[in-house]
């Protein structure tokens, strides 16, 4: 089974999308919405690393795009494994999501 983590950011809304491929090859999308951008950014970050120092850096980072902040910080300061995951994570704007 394949799992995908997609962060969708629009204003202060970050949506974590997890897709799971079933035995027929279809992908089922589960949307987890969070109104608080920092909480959502932490949730997305927790998928790739448990580094508490990165959490603090996310909270103190001033950026209009929480999703890109998470990606940039993880790639700059995360472990090698976290960097690989962040590098292959797809970051969409809300407009790119199909309704």
Backbone bond lengths (Angstrom), bond angles and torsions (degrees), N, CA, C in turn:
res aa  C-N    CA-C-N  psi(-1)  N-CA   C-N-CA  omega(-1)  CA-C   N-CA-C  phi
1 X - - - 1.452 - - 1.523 109.56 -
2 X 1.302 116.08 142.43 1.459 120.99 -179.28 1.514 109.59 -107.82
3 X 1.311 116.07 139.39 1.456 120.76 176.87 1.516 108.69 -121.98
4 X 1.296 116.10 140.96 1.456 121.64 -178.03 1.516 109.01 -128.24
5 X 1.302 115.88 142.02 1.459 120.29 175.30 1.512 107.62 -116.82
6 X 1.310 115.89 120.10 1.457 120.59 -179.52 1.516 107.89 -124.16
7 X 1.300 117.06 126.62 1.461 120.39 177.62 1.519 108.48 -100.99
8 X 1.312 116.56 126.12 1.457 122.28 178.74 1.519 107.17 -114.79
9 X 1.311 116.01 120.94 1.459 119.91 -175.27 1.520 110.58 -118.79
10 X 1.322 115.83 133.58 1.464 120.75 175.53 1.518 107.35 -151.34
11 X 1.313 117.18 111.90 1.460 120.47 -176.90 1.512 109.98 60.97
12 X 1.317 116.86 -122.25 1.460 120.40 178.97 1.519 112.28 -101.58
13 X 1.321 116.80 17.55 1.466 119.74 -179.07 1.515 109.67 -111.79
14 X 1.309 116.44 120.61 1.459 121.59 176.06 1.517 106.96 -116.86
15 X 1.295 117.15 127.99 1.455 121.22 -178.34 1.518 108.47 -114.46
16 X 1.313 116.55 125.29 1.452 120.94 174.95 1.522 107.72 -92.59
17 X 1.319 115.94 126.38 1.456 121.06 -178.50 1.514 108.32 -115.61
18 X 1.319 116.83 122.50 1.450 120.61 177.35 1.519 108.39 -113.70
19 X 1.317 116.15 125.05 1.458 120.48 179.93 1.508 110.30 -110.20
20 X 1.319 116.76 137.88 1.453 120.71 179.44 1.524 108.17 -128.16
21 X 1.319 115.76 126.77 1.459 119.71 -177.36 1.522 108.85 -85.14
22 X 1.335 116.23 127.43 1.458 118.97 179.74 1.527 110.51 -88.97
23 X 1.336 116.60 -177.68 1.466 120.19 -174.50 1.521 112.94 -67.24
24 X 1.338 117.45 -15.41 1.461 120.11 178.42 1.518 112.33 -94.50
25 X 1.339 116.73 -0.73 1.454 119.96 177.15 1.516 114.63 91.66
26 X 1.332 117.10 2.64 1.456 119.68 178.46 1.522 109.74 -86.52
27 X 1.311 116.07 150.39 1.460 120.32 179.08 1.520 109.18 -105.04
28 X 1.309 115.55 125.71 1.466 121.27 177.41 1.523 107.40 -99.64
29 X 1.326 116.77 127.06 1.468 120.97 -177.20 1.514 110.05 -101.14
30 X 1.317 116.12 130.82 1.457 122.08 176.36 1.516 107.89 -113.24
31 X 1.315 117.01 119.25 1.462 121.14 -178.64 1.524 110.16 -97.13
32 X 1.305 115.82 129.06 1.456 121.68 175.31 1.515 106.55 -120.52
33 X 1.323 117.06 108.77 1.457 120.58 -175.29 1.523 110.87 -97.33
34 X 1.315 115.29 144.99 1.462 120.99 176.12 1.515 108.41 -136.42
35 X 1.323 116.95 125.72 1.454 120.54 -179.43 1.516 112.45 -75.81
36 X 1.324 116.85 -26.14 1.455 120.38 -179.73 1.524 109.14 -91.67
37 X 1.322 116.55 117.25 1.465 121.12 -173.75 1.523 112.11 -63.43
38 X 1.328 117.70 -37.79 1.462 119.85 -179.07 1.517 110.76 -66.39
39 X 1.331 116.18 -43.48 1.456 120.55 178.36 1.524 110.18 -61.33
40 X 1.325 116.08 -43.32 1.457 120.55 -179.48 1.526 111.04 -66.33
41 X 1.331 116.24 -40.01 1.461 119.93 178.65 1.523 110.36 -63.50
42 X 1.320 116.40 -41.09 1.463 120.07 177.55 1.527 110.62 -63.29
43 X 1.321 115.72 -40.50 1.459 119.57 -179.56 1.524 110.61 -62.68
44 X 1.337 115.99 -44.10 1.459 120.14 178.09 1.524 110.28 -64.57
45 X 1.322 116.43 -41.43 1.459 120.95 -179.50 1.519 111.30 -65.53
46 X 1.331 117.27 -36.16 1.460 120.29 -178.29 1.524 112.01 -64.86
47 X 1.331 116.88 -18.33 1.458 120.43 177.42 1.525 111.69 -71.32
48 X 1.333 117.28 -24.00 1.455 119.43 -174.90 1.525 114.17 -113.56
49 X 1.324 118.82 -17.28 1.464 120.06 -179.30 1.519 110.48 -160.09
50 X 1.323 115.84 153.47 1.468 120.40 176.51 1.524 110.39 -109.93
51 X 1.326 116.72 18.45 1.460 122.57 -176.89 1.527 110.55 -72.39
52 X 1.341 116.91 110.85 1.464 121.50 -177.93 1.529 112.34 -63.55
53 X 1.349 117.14 -32.96 1.464 120.51 -179.84 1.525 110.59 -62.70
54 X 1.332 116.87 -34.32 1.465 120.05 177.81 1.523 110.58 -67.97
55 X 1.338 116.85 -37.91 1.462 119.94 177.09 1.526 110.21 -57.33
56 X 1.344 115.68 -46.79 1.464 120.09 -178.62 1.525 110.88 -63.85
57 X 1.331 116.75 -38.39 1.458 119.85 -179.70 1.535 109.89 -65.66
58 X 1.326 117.01 -38.20 1.470 121.04 177.74 1.529 109.41 -61.49
59 X 1.339 116.59 -45.91 1.461 120.38 -178.26 1.520 112.08 -61.77
60 X 1.334 117.02 -34.99 1.459 121.36 -175.82 1.521 113.30 -91.34
61 X 1.318 117.59 -6.59 1.465 121.79 -178.12 1.527 109.40 -77.80
62 X 1.324 117.00 130.68 1.457 120.56 177.07 1.515 108.32 -98.01
63 X 1.320 115.36 113.01 1.461 119.76 -176.94 1.523 108.61 -157.07
64 X 1.318 117.11 144.18 1.461 121.07 179.72 1.521 111.92 -78.15
65 X 1.320 116.84 -16.21 1.456 120.52 -177.05 1.524 110.58 -120.16
66 X 1.331 118.44 96.29 1.466 121.06 -179.38 1.521 113.09 -56.70
67 X 1.327 117.41 -38.02 1.465 120.54 -178.47 1.519 111.01 -62.10
68 X 1.336 116.67 -46.17 1.455 119.74 -179.69 1.522 110.71 -69.95
69 X 1.341 117.15 -31.61 1.457 120.00 176.63 1.522 109.61 -61.54
70 X 1.313 117.00 -47.05 1.461 121.22 179.05 1.522 110.05 -57.72
71 X 1.321 116.44 -49.71 1.462 120.54 -177.79 1.523 111.18 -61.35
72 X 1.335 116.89 -47.29 1.463 120.97 -177.47 1.525 111.82 -64.08
73 X 1.335 116.54 -43.63 1.461 120.09 -178.10 1.522 110.83 -67.24
74 X 1.323 116.96 -42.51 1.463 119.69 179.61 1.524 110.48 -63.03
75 X 1.328 116.90 -43.22 1.458 119.53 -179.05 1.525 111.78 -67.77
76 X 1.332 117.17 -29.93 1.462 120.43 -179.39 1.525 112.18 -81.88
77 X 1.329 117.18 -40.40 1.463 120.52 -170.79 1.522 115.03 -122.73
78 X 1.313 117.88 -3.88 1.460 120.71 -176.64 1.519 113.09 -78.38
79 X 1.318 114.96 168.67 1.458 120.26 175.96 1.526 109.15 -66.85
80 X 1.334 116.31 168.67 1.468 119.81 -179.41 1.529 110.72 -59.68
81 X 1.338 116.50 -41.93 1.462 120.56 179.33 1.528 111.08 -63.82
82 X 1.331 116.15 -44.07 1.464 120.23 179.45 1.522 110.75 -62.87
83 X 1.334 117.08 -39.14 1.462 120.83 179.39 1.522 110.99 -63.42
84 X 1.332 116.82 -40.18 1.462 120.25 179.61 1.521 110.88 -64.63
85 X 1.337 116.10 -42.84 1.466 119.95 179.61 1.524 110.66 -65.36
86 X 1.340 116.43 -45.77 1.468 120.40 -179.68 1.519 110.68 -63.71
87 X 1.321 116.68 -35.63 1.461 120.48 -178.89 1.511 113.26 -69.24
88 X 1.341 117.06 -25.75 1.462 120.30 -179.36 1.518 112.40 -101.49
89 X 1.338 116.57 -2.25 1.461 120.17 176.96 1.525 109.24 -75.14
90 X 1.314 116.20 139.16 1.464 120.84 -179.86 1.521 108.35 -94.15
91 X 1.334 116.34 127.00 1.459 121.73 -178.49 1.524 108.51 -112.65
92 X 1.324 117.41 108.38 1.459 122.73 -177.77 1.524 111.05 -103.18
93 X 1.321 115.94 152.28 1.462 119.32 166.69 1.524 106.63 -82.03
94 X 1.328 117.51 161.65 1.456 120.74 -177.20 1.524 111.57 -60.71
95 X 1.335 117.04 -32.01 1.461 120.87 -178.95 1.518 112.40 -64.46
96 X 1.331 117.17 -22.98 1.458 120.74 -176.35 1.524 112.07 -81.11
97 X 1.335 116.11 -13.81 1.463 119.08 -177.50 1.518 110.95 -77.22
98 X 1.327 115.39 134.77 1.466 119.17 177.31 1.517 108.49 -78.48
99 X 1.324 115.56 142.27 1.464 118.66 -178.96 1.513 110.68 -87.02
